[in-house]
Amino acid sequence: MTVHETPDPVILRLRLPAGRIEITTWDQPRTEVEIEPIDDDEASREAAAAVRQELRPSGGRMELQVESRRGRFGLRREDPALLFRISAPHGTDVNASSASADLTCHGHAGAVEVSSASGDVVLDEARESTVKTVSGDVRIERVAGRVRCSTVSGTLDVGHAGGDVTLSTVSGEIRLGSADASVAAKGVSGDVSVDRVARGDAVFQSVSGDITVGVARGATVWMDVGTLSGETHSDLEPVDGASGDREVDLRLKASSTSGDIRLQRAVEAATV
């Protein structure tokens, strides 16, 4: 284990071709890094021993680089799989890239940016997040600010977002629990499901996937909804609609080629 004295939140810049990245934020003035080979062979042990760590100033903050030397000139999923286990102060920013490494972050992270070909991403809580993956699944519990996620065949699952949300996939599903600001979700063959949207602009597009949107109770809505060969169902009362030039809480557009579209009132959480 390597211990770095970091009394304030740091920037973690991580480069790992394959394996797992496990991050936990804590209320401690230091960052601890453990590097372990996942397979018990000589190549894996050599790769773990060769990982480079460097703590240096960056833009008024401290940045900790943890980098697999084998991936310095291109991240390849055939490289030995390693485990990066990191504990860092709450609010730490994460910038990670990999070919096939999974990433989990438990606790309260700052800005999180992840780029991966086939690795899955799981985040508990972040200030904002940007995730790009080809076939990995993405699960984010809660983000205070902006969320941007894209994948080709993976599933995108976001619990709550306080800022603007942009989600896109080709064949994977999109699931969003609730959003406090504008939402843009685009899929091709996967379904798009949003439990609750309340204000701003909400734009949903799909080719063959179904679109289901829950609108917060009491929110006034302007709607532009259409599907070519699918069916459209709306539980919203006529009074919920508003003309295009009227001030409304939510401007909702939903379009699909062959998928069904359902608009409904959101089920509000019970208050104690």
JONORHU-V646101 format. One record per residue. N is the residue number from 1. PSI is psi in radians with two decimals (* if undefined). OMEGA is omega in whole degrees, 0 to 359 (NA if undefined). NEAR is the number of other C-alpha atoms within 8 Angstrom. Layout:
N&PSI&OMEGA&NEAR / N&PSI&OMEGA&NEAR
This chain:
1&2.45&175&6 / 2&2.32&181&6 / 3&2.22&177&8 / 4&2.28&179&8 / 5&1.96&183&7 / 6&1.46&182&11 / 7&-0.40&179&8 / 8&2.83&176&6 / 9&2.42&183&11 / 10&3.12&170&14 / 11&2.06&176&12 / 12&2.09&177&13 / 13&1.88&190&12 / 14&2.36&178&11 / 15&1.99&182&13 / 16&2.08&181&15 / 17&-0.87&185&19 / 18&2.66&178&16 / 19&-2.38&181&13 / 20&2.49&172&11 / 21&2.06&181&12 / 22&2.00&183&11 / 23&2.35&174&12 / 24&2.27&175&10 / 25&2.57&184&15 / 26&3.01&182&9 / 27&1.06&180&6 / 28&2.59&183&8 / 29&0.68&182&9 / 30&2.85&176&11 / 31&2.19&180&13 / 32&2.36&183&11 / 33&2.21&173&11 / 34&2.31&178&10 / 35&2.16&181&11 / 36&2.49&172&9 / 37&2.45&178&13 / 38&-0.66&176&9 / 39&2.55&181&8 / 40&1.25&177&7 / 41&2.90&186&6 / 42&-0.72&181&6 / 43&-0.69&180&7 / 44&-0.73&179&14 / 45&-0.68&178&11 / 46&-0.69&180&8 / 47&-0.69&179&14 / 48&-0.71&181&12 / 49&-0.40&184&6 / 50&-0.02&180&8 / 51&2.32&182&11 / 52&2.35&175&9 / 53&2.33&179&8 / 54&2.16&176&7 / 55&2.15&185&9 / 56&2.74&177&7 / 57&2.55&178&8 / 58&1.86&177&7 / 59&0.69&180&5 / 60&0.00&177&5 / 61&3.05&176&8 / 62&2.35&179&12 / 63&2.29&177&12 / 64&2.03&177&12 / 65&2.26&174&11 / 66&1.95&192&12 / 67&2.24&172&13 / 68&2.13&182&14 / 69&-0.50&180&9 / 70&-0.36&181&9 / 71&0.18&186&13 / 72&-0.52&183&9 / 73&0.61&179&5 / 74&2.15&181&5 / 75&2.09&182&12 / 76&2.31&184&10 / 77&-0.24&179&8 / 78&-0.09&176&6 / 79&2.74&180&9 / 80&2.42&181&12 / 81&2.29&180&13 / 82&2.80&174&16 / 83&2.10&171&13 / 84&1.99&177&11 / 85&2.02&190&10 / 86&2.33&171&12 / 87&2.23&185&11 / 88&2.80&180&15 / 89&2.62&175&17 / 90&2.49&179&12 / 91&0.05&179&13 / 92&2.36&175&15 / 93&2.58&181&12 / 94&2.21&173&14 / 95&1.87&187&11 / 96&2.46&175&12 / 97&2.52&181&11 / 98&2.96&173&15 / 99&-0.85&183&14 / 100&0.34&181&12 / 101&2.40&173&16 / 102&2.59&178&11 / 103&2.28&172&12 / 104&2.48&178&10 / 105&1.95&180&12 / 106&2.41&181&11 / 107&-2.61&185&10 / 108&1.71&181&12 / 109&2.90&175&16 / 110&-2.15&176&12 / 111&2.22&182&12 / 112&2.21&177&14 / 113&2.11&184&10 / 114&2.35&175&11 / 115&2.17&184&10 / 116&2.66&177&14 / 117&-0.92&184&11 / 118&0.14&181&11 / 119&2.57&175&15 / 120&2.68&181&10 / 121&2.25&178&12 / 122&2.15&180&10 / 123&2.38&174&12 / 124&-1.05&185&11 / 125&2.40&180&13 / 126&2.79&176&15 / 127&-0.75&173&14 / 128&2.82&183&12 / 129&2.50&173&14 / 130&2.08&183&10 / 131&2.24&176&12 / 132&2.18&179&10 / 133&2.74&180&15 / 134&-0.98&183&12 / 135&0.13&180&11 / 136&2.68&175&15 / 137&2.61&181&12 / 138&2.20&176&13 / 139&2.07&180&10 / 140&2.15&182&13 / 141&-0.90&187&10 / 142&2.31&177&12 / 143&2.26&181&16 / 144&-0.60&184&11 / 145&-2.33&187&11 / 146&2.55&176&13 / 147&2.24&174&14 / 148&2.06&181&10 / 149&2.40&176&12 / 150&2.52&177&12 / 151&2.86&177&17 / 152&-0.98&183&11 / 153&0.06&180&11 / 154&2.98&177&15 / 155&2.39&176&13 / 156&2.13&185&16 / 157&1.92&181&10 / 158&2.24&181&13 / 159&-1.03&181&10 / 160&2.46&177&11 / 161&2.28&178&17 / 162&-0.40&180&11 / 163&-2.93&180&13 / 164&2.55&183&13 / 165&2.28&173&14 / 166&2.04&182&10 / 167&2.37&178&13 / 168&2.48&178&11 / 169&2.84&178&18 / 170&-1.10&182&11 / 171&-0.01&178&11 / 172&2.96&179&15 / 173&2.69&176&12 / 174&2.17&177&16 / 175&2.23&178&11 / 176&2.19&181&13 / 177&-1.12&180&10 / 178&2.65&180&11 / 179&2.40&179&16 / 180&-0.11&183&11 / 181&-2.76&185&14 / 182&2.67&182&12 / 183&2.38&171&13 / 184&2.07&181&11 / 185&2.23&184&13 / 186&2.23&177&11 / 187&2.92&178&18 / 188&-1.15&180&12 / 189&-0.09&179&11 / 190&2.74&178&15 / 191&2.65&176&12 / 192&2.15&183&16 / 193&2.20&179&10 / 194&2.12&182&12 / 195&-0.71&185&13 / 196&2.17&172&14 / 197&2.49&191&15 / 198&-0.59&187&12 / 199&2.92&179&12 / 200&-2.69&177&10 / 201&2.30&178&11 / 202&2.01&183&13 / 203&2.15&182&10 / 204&2.30&181&12 / 205&2.47&176&12 / 206&2.69&176&18 / 207&-1.08&181&11 / 208&-0.06&179&11 / 209&2.75&177&15 / 210&2.67&179&12 / 211&2.17&178&16 / 212&2.19&184&12 / 213&2.27&173&12 / 214&2.26&181&13 / 215&2.34&182&13 / 216&2.45&179&12 / 217&2.37&179&7 / 218&-0.24&180&4 / 219&2.32&174&12 / 220&2.49&191&10 / 221&2.34&165&12 / 222&2.26&188&13 / 223&2.47&171&9 / 224&1.72&190&7 / 225&2.37&177&8 / 226&2.54&174&9 / 227&2.50&186&14 / 228&-0.99&183&7 / 229&0.03&177&7 / 230&-3.00&180&11 / 231&2.62&178&8 / 232&2.25&178&9 / 233&2.37&178&8 / 234&2.21&175&7 / 235&0.01&180&7 / 236&2.38&179&8 / 237&2.72&180&6 / 238&-0.54&180&5 / 239&-0.31&180&5 / 240&-0.40&180&10 / 241&2.74&179&10 / 242&2.64&180&11 / 243&2.76&185&6 / 244&-0.42&182&5 / 245&0.10&181&4 / 246&2.52&178&6 / 247&2.16&180&4 / 248&2.90&177&10 / 249&-0.66&189&10 / 250&2.29&172&13 / 251&1.94&189&12 / 252&2.22&174&12 / 253&2.28&178&10 / 254&2.25&181&12 / 255&2.51&178&11 / 256&2.70&178&18 / 257&-0.98&182&11 / 258&0.00&180&11 / 259&2.81&177&15 / 260&2.68&178&13 / 261&2.23&177&16 / 262&2.24&176&10 / 263&2.33&185&12 / 264&2.84&174&11 / 265&2.40&182&10 / 266&2.61&174&10 / 267&1.92&183&8 / 268&2.49&179&6 / 269&2.48&179&4 / 270&2.43&178&4 / 271&2.48&182&3 / 272&*&NA&2
